[in-house]
Amino acid sequence: MQVWLNGRILPAHEATLSPFDRGFLFGDGVYELVRFFNGVGVGLDAHVARLERSLGLTRIGGFDARTFPTLCHDLLAANGLRDAAIYLQVTRGVQIPRAHMPTPGLAPTVFAYASACGSIDELATLHAGSAITRPDPRWSRCEIKTTSLLGNILALLDAQDARADEVLLTRHGLVGEGAYSNVFALVGDTLVTTPVDDDPPILHGVTRWQLLEEAQRAGITTAVRPISLDELAAASEVFIAASRRLVTPILAVDGRQVGTGRIGPVTQRAFALLAARIRRECGLPPG
């Protein structure tokens, strides 16, 4: 595997990081993950904008988010990949000795790698999962795509214990987002997803935005508003959306069956609309 480290592409086994990197010592960094089909990044401009936002909010300087697409294509070429996921991480950099207060002007550490993923055809069959709900243990700046994911991991350990695939995180009786995904629920005849800048705040999910846009264009009744736990329990369909897996139907929440216990028609249609958009964006023939 060839990886990107601070402007160079090199074999993964030759890539080394300082133990004094603030990303290692403090989780002081941000990241992005972009899904590529046929060599084209899905929603790549939106990922660049979100990376710029994360870098700006954390005040991490020294890396131009607008170079991300070139980095991605160089990395895909170096690994001979077309269908892949690219992970990019930017930390504030190396600081010796360790100190909570960052030294001004640190050079960031920029690391990225590409991993092979299935084609859009391989994702054509939806694979259902289950979820649990848990109070959100994370900080209040979830719109920053930070590498500090301990809160997410602790919640996922609970899901692992419950043999569930995802955790739907809640605050004040309202559903926010999953530990690694955004949430949609069919409440009555309306497909509802939670707002990004509300309480609880959630990540500006690129797949969430694309799916919502396609559903609205297709005439599916949608709403962006808070989802209560009672509404979640009564929803006839629930699914999660993320860049890597796109759409995952959730057939049980906290051990209770969702709707009929089968993948619902709105979930299937939403996924079909998203897949069609990806095919158009990536220059692939219709499915």
C-alpha positions in Angstrom: 0.0 0.0 0.0 1.2 3.5 -0.9 0.3 6.3 1.5 0.5 10.1 1.5 2.6 11.7 4.3 3.5 15.4 4.3 3.6 15.8 0.6 5.2 12.5 -0.3 3.7 9.2 -1.5 5.6 6.3 -0.1 5.1 2.6 1.0 3.0 2.4 4.2 5.8 0.5 6.1 8.1 3.5 5.5 5.7 6.1 6.9 6.7 7.2 10.4 5.1 9.8 12.8 6.7 11.5 15.7 5.3 10.4 19.1 5.2 14.2 19.9 2.6 14.8 17.2 -0.4 16.6 18.8 -2.7 14.2 16.9 -1.2 11.3 18.8 -0.9 13.1 22.2 -4.2 15.1 22.2 -6.3 13.9 19.3 -5.7 17.5 18.0 -6.7 17.0 14.4 -9.4 16.7 11.8 -10.2 14.1 9.1 -12.3 13.4 6.0 -13.3 10.2 4.3 -14.4 10.3 0.6 -15.9 7.4 -1.4 -14.6 7.0 -5.0 -16.4 5.1 -7.7 -14.8 4.7 -11.1 -12.1 7.1 -10.0 -14.5 9.9 -9.1 -15.0 11.2 -5.6 -18.7 11.4 -4.6 -19.5 14.9 -3.4 -15.9 15.8 -3.4 -16.5 19.5 -3.5 -18.7 19.2 -0.4 -16.0 17.2 1.4 -13.4 19.9 0.6 -15.8 22.5 2.0 -16.3 20.5 5.2 -12.6 20.0 5.5 -12.1 23.8 5.2 -14.7 24.3 7.8 -13.1 21.8 10.3 -9.7 23.4 9.7 -11.0 26.9 10.2 -13.0 26.0 13.4 -10.0 24.2 15.0 -7.6 26.9 13.7 -5.2 24.3 12.2 -3.2 26.1 9.6 -0.6 25.2 6.9 -2.8 22.9 4.8 -4.9 24.0 1.9 -8.1 21.9 1.7 -8.4 22.8 -2.0 -5.4 20.5 -2.7 -7.3 17.5 -1.4 -8.7 16.4 -4.8 -5.3 16.3 -6.4 -3.9 14.4 -3.4 -6.7 11.9 -3.8 -6.2 11.3 -7.5 -2.4 10.9 -7.0 -3.1 8.4 -4.2 -5.6 6.4 -6.3 -3.1 6.3 -9.2 -0.2 5.2 -6.9 -2.3 2.3 -5.7 -4.0 1.4 -9.0 -7.5 1.9 -7.5 -10.8 3.1 -9.0 -13.4 2.0 -6.4 -12.0 3.1 -3.0 -12.3 5.1 0.1 -9.7 7.7 0.9 -9.1 8.8 4.5 -7.3 12.0 5.1 -6.1 13.2 8.5 -4.6 16.6 9.4 -3.1 17.2 12.8 -1.8 20.4 14.3 1.7 19.0 14.1 4.7 18.1 16.2 5.4 20.0 19.4 8.3 19.2 21.7 8.0 19.1 24.7 4.3 18.1 25.1 2.2 21.1 26.1 -1.5 21.8 26.2 -1.1 25.2 24.7 -0.2 24.9 21.0 2.9 26.7 19.8 1.9 29.2 17.1 2.9 28.3 13.5 3.3 24.5 13.8 3.6 22.6 10.5 0.6 20.3 10.3 1.0 16.5 9.8 -0.9 15.4 6.8 -1.6 11.7 6.3 -3.9 9.9 3.8 -4.4 6.4 2.5 -6.7 4.7 0.0 -8.4 1.4 0.7 -10.2 -0.7 -2.0 -14.0 -0.8 -1.7 -16.7 -2.4 -3.7 -18.2 -0.9 -6.8 -21.6 0.7 -6.9 -22.9 -2.5 -8.4 -21.8 -4.4 -5.3 -23.8 -2.1 -3.1 -27.0 -2.6 -5.1 -28.4 -5.0 -2.5 -29.2 -3.3 0.7 -28.0 -5.1 3.9 -30.1 -4.4 7.0 -28.8 -3.8 10.5 -30.0 -3.0 14.0 -29.3 -0.1 16.4 -29.5 0.9 20.0 -30.0 4.3 21.5 -27.7 5.8 24.1 -27.3 9.3 25.6 -24.7 11.3 23.6 -21.5 11.4 25.7 -19.6 13.6 23.3 -18.7 17.3 23.4 -21.0 20.0 21.8 -18.9 20.7 18.7 -19.9 17.7 16.6 -20.0 19.7 13.4 -16.1 19.5 13.5 -14.9 16.3 12.0 -12.4 15.7 14.7 -10.1 12.7 15.1 -11.1 12.7 18.9 -13.7 9.9 18.6 -13.5 8.3 22.0 -17.1 9.2 22.8 -18.2 7.5 19.5 -16.1 4.5 20.3 -17.5 4.1 23.9 -21.0 4.2 22.4 -20.0 1.6 19.8 -18.7 -0.7 22.5 -22.2 -0.7 23.9 -23.6 -1.6 20.5 -21.1 -4.4 20.2 -22.2 -5.8 23.6 -25.8 -5.6 22.3 -24.9 -7.2 19.0 -26.1 -4.1 17.2 -24.6 -2.3 14.2 -24.9 1.3 15.2 -25.7 3.6 18.1 -28.2 6.4 17.7 -27.0 9.2 20.0 -29.6 11.3 21.9 -29.8 14.4 24.0 -32.8 15.9 25.8 -35.0 13.2 24.4 -34.1 13.9 20.8 -32.2 11.8 18.3 -29.0 13.4 16.9 -26.9 11.1 14.7 -25.3 7.7 14.8 -21.8 7.1 16.0 -20.7 6.9 12.4 -23.8 7.9 10.4 -26.7 10.3 9.9 -30.2 9.1 10.7 -33.5 9.2 8.7 -36.9 8.1 10.0 -40.2 7.7 8.2 -42.7 9.5 10.6 -46.2 9.1 9.1 -45.7 9.8 5.5 -42.7 12.2 6.0 -39.1 11.2 5.7 -37.4 13.1 8.5 -33.8 13.8 9.2 -32.3 15.9 12.1 -31.0 19.4 11.5 -27.2 19.9 11.5 -27.0 23.1 13.5 -29.5 22.3 16.3 -29.1 20.7 19.7 -27.9 18.0 19.6 -25.6 19.3 16.8 -24.6 16.8 14.2 -21.9 16.4 11.4 -22.7 17.9 8.1 -23.0 14.5 6.4 -22.4 14.7 2.6 -24.4 11.5 1.9 -27.2 12.8 4.1 -27.3 16.1 2.1 -27.2 14.2 -1.3 -29.9 11.8 -0.3 -32.2 14.5 1.1 -31.8 16.5 -2.1 -32.6 13.6 -4.3 -35.7 12.6 -2.2 -37.0 16.2 -2.5 -36.5 16.2 -6.2 -38.4 13.0 -6.6 -41.4 14.3 -4.7 -40.9 12.3 -1.4 -42.3 14.4 1.5 -39.3 15.4 3.6 -38.6 17.4 6.7 -35.5 18.6 8.5 -36.4 18.8 12.1 -35.7 17.1 15.5 -36.8 13.5 15.9 -38.1 12.6 19.4 -37.4 9.2 20.9 -41.2 8.5 20.8 -41.2 9.3 17.1 -38.3 7.0 16.5 -40.0 4.2 18.3 -43.2 4.7 16.2 -41.4 5.2 12.9 -42.4 2.7 10.1 -38.9 2.9 8.5 -35.5 3.9 9.9 -32.2 4.0 8.0 -28.7 5.4 8.4 -26.5 7.1 5.8 -22.7 7.3 5.6 -20.1 7.8 2.9 -18.7 4.3 3.1 -21.8 2.2 3.2 -24.2 4.8 1.7 -27.6 3.5 3.1 -28.2 0.8 5.8 -31.8 0.0 6.7 -32.3 -0.4 10.5 -34.9 -3.1 11.2 -34.7 -3.0 15.0 -33.9 -0.3 17.6 -33.3 -1.2 21.2 -34.5 -4.7 20.4 -37.9 -3.5 19.1 -38.9 -4.2 15.5 -39.1 -1.2 13.2 -42.3 -1.2 11.1 -42.9 -4.6 9.4 -39.4 -5.8 10.2 -38.5 -5.6 6.6 -36.7 -3.1 4.4 -39.4 -0.5 3.6 -40.3 1.0 0.2 -39.2 4.5 1.1 -35.8 3.3 2.1 -35.5 1.3 -1.1 -36.5 4.3 -3.2 -34.2 6.7 -1.4 -31.3 4.3 -1.9 -32.2 3.9 -5.6 -32.2 7.7 -6.1 -28.9 8.1 -4.3 -27.3 5.3 -6.4 -28.6 6.8 -9.6 -27.1 10.2 -8.6 -23.7 8.5 -7.9 -23.8 6.8 -11.2 -24.4 10.1 -13.0 -21.7 11.9 -11.0 -19.2 9.2 -11.6 -19.9 8.6 -15.3 -21.3 5.1 -14.8 -24.2 3.6 -16.8 -27.6 3.4 -15.2 -28.1 0.4 -13.0 
